[in-house]
């Protein structure tokens, strides 16, 4: 069931006319060669399954090796600390509102995404499913351009990727796993990302019985060569978010990083008082 707070937020957004789900189009640009693994970040212990299709759980044997990436230039996010719990790829939309009809009038109103467990695919994880560094860096873009947005999309001509404001996610509180060409097993749906009625970023990892109610701590621009996305608007920033201290988090999660972003930046506003939805993907690294 959709959380009540999300329903309140969704109800406040502009209604859209029902329409077909739009297919991806266009090729995926190469991932920027400036993106590198942060050598100064020590290897973290990660709680993971041993295959891409296995469920994440606290009882899984820990492995070591995955390292948080760096954009390769400019100001970087602070180094991670604590225990790495999960790495997921989020696929969904970034939402914006337009106060006026001009290119600088949009403001972010949050995001909606389904989160898929990719921990076992991480380079250096030690498992048979581990990807090469190049394939790992390109994974979010491959998901964006190669799979359907896993939301209830009911867009119209103005905003073709808008989700159903009353029920953006699949019914039943759980999401289908994600099958991708080249992977031996589907990616397990681990949870959902959304913003509550107060605009608070929330990560509900229902597959691990964990929740992070967060606030933004730091940001840095995505690499110049990052995948610009389906609408060619650019990649959203890399972020570090932490528990907001309001008491809603559970399961020991304290911090999440958003990295390897593809798409999601706003398009120019063409009409006042409207909502824009832009497809995006990103990796999210969760720490306790």
N, C-alpha and C positions, 0 to 999 in steps of 0.2 A: 504494500500500500504506500502511496506517495506520502512522505512526511507532511504533517499539517502545515509546518512553517513554509515548506516549499510550495504547497498549494496556495498559501496566501500570497507569496511572491509571484507565482505564476499568474494568479488571477489579476494582479495589478498590471501585467503586461498587456500590450495591445493584442486583441484577438486577430487571428488570421484565418483565411479561407482555406478549407481542406483541399489538398491537391496531391499528386503522386510524389513519391520519393524521387529525388533527382539523382541521376547516376554521376559518378566521377567523370571528369573529362580532362584531357591533356596529359602530357607526360610529366613525370616527377623530376625536378631539377636535381643535380648532384648535391649531396650534402657538403657543406663547406669544409675545405681541407684545413681550416683554422681551428676546427673543433678538436680538442685533444683531451686525453685523460689527464686528470690533475695528479701529477706525480707526487706532489707534496701531501696529498691526502692519504693517510694510512689505510691499508686494506681493512675493511670492516667485516665483522661477522654477520652473516645473513641467514635468516631463518627461511628456508625454501623447500619446495618440493624437488624431486629429482628428475622430473620431466615437465615439459611445457603444459601438459594436460592435467598434472596432478594438483590436488587442492593444497593451498598454503595453509599451514597450521602451526601452532606454537610447539607442537611435539616433533616437527620435522628436524632432521639432523642438520646442525649448522654447517655452513661451508664458508670459506674465505676467498677473497680475491677481487670482487667487483669494486671499482673505484669511481667516485663521482667525477664526471667530466668537467672540463673547463671550456670557455668559449675561445680560448687561445689568444685573446688580446683584450686590453682595457681592464676596467674594474671587474673583479671576480666576486662571486658569492663567497661568503665565509666558509671555511672548511667544515666538513661534517664532523660530528662527534656522536658518541653513543653507538648503539647497535643497529645495524641496518636490518630492517624487518622484511620489507617487500620492495620490489621494483615492478611498476606496472606501466602499461601504456594506456593513456586516456584518449578516447575518441568521442568527439561530440561537437559542440558549438560554443563560441564566445558570443555573448549578447551585448548589444549597445543600444542606447537610446539617442535620438536626434532631437535636440532642442530647436535647431534651426536648419534651414536648407543650405548648408555650406560645408566645406570639407573639414572644418575644424570644430564642428558642433557636436560630434558624438562623444558620449561618455560611457564607460564600461558599467554594465549592470550584472556582471558575473558570467558563469559558465555552467553548462550541463555536459556531463560526459560519463560514459561507462568505462570502468577500469579493469584491464585484463592483466593477469599475472604473467610477467615475462622474466621473473627472477632466474629461472633455470636456464635462460638463454644468454645470460650475461657472460661476456668474455672473462676468463679467469675464474669462473665459478666452479670448475672442476667436473662438471657433468657432461654427459655425452651430447647434450643438446646445445652446449655453448656455441655462440656465434663468433665469427671473426669480428675484429674491431670495426671494419668498414660496414659489414652487414648490420651490426648492432647500432651504429650511428645512423644508419638509414632506415631503421625499423619503423619509427614513428611515421616517416613520410610514406613508407610502403603501405602502412595501415590506412593512412589518410586517402591515398590515391587508388588503393586497390580493394577497399571494402566499403560497404554501405554504412552510413552513419547509423549507429544503433539506438536511435531515438524515434519517437513517434513524430515524424516530419510531416507538417501540414502547411507548407509554405505557399506563398502566392507570388505574383509577378514582382512585387517590390522586394520581398525577402524570401526567396525560394527555399531557404534552409531552416526556417523557423520551426520550432517544435510545438506540439500541442501544449498550450499553456496550462491546461488542467491536468494533463497526464503525459508528461514528456517522456517518461520511461515505460518499459514493458510492464504489463500487468503482473501481479503476483509477487512483486518485491524482489524478483530475481531476473537476471538477464541471460540470454543465450551465450554459450561459449563462441569464440571467434575462430573459424577455420580460415587458414591462409595458405596459398600455394607455396610450396617449398618447406613447410613445417610438417613434421611427422605427426603432430597431434594438435588439436585446437587449443587456443589460448583460453585458459579458465577465467571466466568472469569473477572478479574478486570483490567488486563494489561499485559505488557511484560517487560522482563529485557534483555538487550543486551549491548554490548560495541560498541561505535561508531568508526569511521575510525581512530581517534586519540587514541583509547584504553581507552576511558572514560566510566566508568560504568553509564548506563542510565536506569531509571525506568519510563516507560510510562504507567501511570495508566489511560488508556483511559476511563474506566468506571466511573471515578470520575473527569475527565478533569484536571488531575494533572500530573506533570512531575518533576522528580528529576534527575538532572545531577550532578553526585557525584564524590567524591574522598575518598579514604580510609583514615580513621583517626586512627583506632586502630584495633588490632586483638588479638586473643587468641586461643590456640589450642582447638579443640573439646574435650569433655570428652573421657578418654581412652576407655570406653566401648561403644562409639557411633557406630551407624550402619555403617559398612564398605562399604555398597553399593553392587550393582549388580556384579561389577568386583572385589570385595574384596580388594580394594586399600586403604580404609580408608575414613574418613569423612573430608571434607575441614574445614578450621578454621572458628570460629565465628568472625564476623566483626562488626565494627561501621563505617558507611560512612556518610559524610555530603555534603551539597551543595558546589560545587567547585568554586562558585563565578563568573563563566563565563557568567551568565545571562540566561542560558537555562532553569532553573527550573521555574515552575509556580504552582499556586494553593496553595502556602503556605508551601509546604513540605521543611523540612530543614535537617532531619536526618533519617537514616534507619539502623536498626540492623539486621544482619543475624545470626540466632540462630537455635538450633535443626537441625543441618546439618546431612545429610545421604549421604554417598558416595561422589564422585566427585574428590577425590585425583587422581593424575596422575599415570598411569602405567609406567613401565620402557620402555625407547625408544629402539626399536629393529632395526629401520632403520633411517638414517640421513635424514634431510630435509623433514620430514613428520609432519602431524597434527594428534593429538590424541583427541578423544572426549569421556568423561566419564560421564555416567548418574549421576544425583544428585537431591536431593530435599533439601529444607530448609524453615524455617519460616522467613519472613521479617516483621519487625515492623516499621511502618512509623510514624514519629512525625512531627508536625508543630512547 
